[in-house]
Structure formats: C-alpha cells, structure tokens
Amino acid sequence: MSQQHEEIEVFRKISRGLSIAERIIFTIVALLLFAAALALAWNGILDVVPLFTGSPQSAIQETADFLNLVLLILMIGEIAYTVTLSVRGTGLNAHPFLIVGLIAVIRRVLLLTVEEVQGASAGIGGIVSKSTIDLAILTLVVMAFVFAIYLLRKDA
C-alpha cells in the first residue's frame, strides 16, 4: 500500500505542476493579447484623423479600414477574455469562440461590401458577382453562428 500511495502522491504533484504551468502559459498569452489589442487601439486612434481630414473619394475605404481594425480589436479582446476565463479555472466555453467567429464573418462582409461598392468585383457570366455569392454564403454562416449562440443561451 505504501508504494501505491507514493505513486498517487507523485501523480498529484505532477498534475499540480502541469496545472500551474498551464496557468502561467495562459496568463502570458492573455497579456500578449491585451498588449496587441492596446497597440491596435492606439493605431485606431491615429486612423480616426484621416476620416475627418481625408478626401471624400477615400472616405469609404478609410472607414472600412477603420471598422476592420475595430472589429479585429474586438476579436482579440474576446479571445483574451476566453483565455482569462481559462486562467481563472472556469474552463473553456463555446460562446466566446462563436462570438469571435461571428465578428470575423462580419469583418469579411464589410470588406466584401466595400469592394462591391468600389466596383472591384466582376460578374460571373454577367449575372452575379463573385462577392455577391460570397456575401450570400457568409450570410448563411452568420445565421448559423447566431443560431448556435441562441441554442447555447437557451440551454444556459
């Protein structure tokens, strides 16, 4: 029995050490994500100025770039939040990942919409443009994410 008790104790120490290492790694990752979000937020503050001082022709592209940056900051913040939850020991939750996916799809929709407005996409056979097909598919993805979030909240 003493041998078995020692083996269990060694296993517990190894498990505790791995748990501490995991929290240290998640803490470092969270700090890096928050630092990246802060750096991007600073760039966002600097990118606001051209929105007011730029030419009307470039306003659409500059606004799209700014929204793209803001949504990227939101994605990083949501990922950092998820990592922070892991550090706290509450475990992983699917909800924040669905939010990140939803924000990513919205970012792509905004970029495609700007391309469409600027006439950058050509039609397929003169009927439907490639970006219109992409937007339709992304709309289905958004609906799937929203439905998944709804189901998760309904079960909670």
Secondary structure, DSSP 4 states (H G I P E B T S, - for coil): -HHHHHHHHHHHHHHHHHHHHHHHHHHHHHHHHHHHHHHHHHHHHHHHHHHHHS-GGGHHHHHHHHHHHHHHHHHHHHHHHHHHHHHHT----HHHHHHHHHHHHHHHHHHHHHHHHTT---EETTTEEHHHHHHHHHHHHHHHHHHHHHHHHHH-
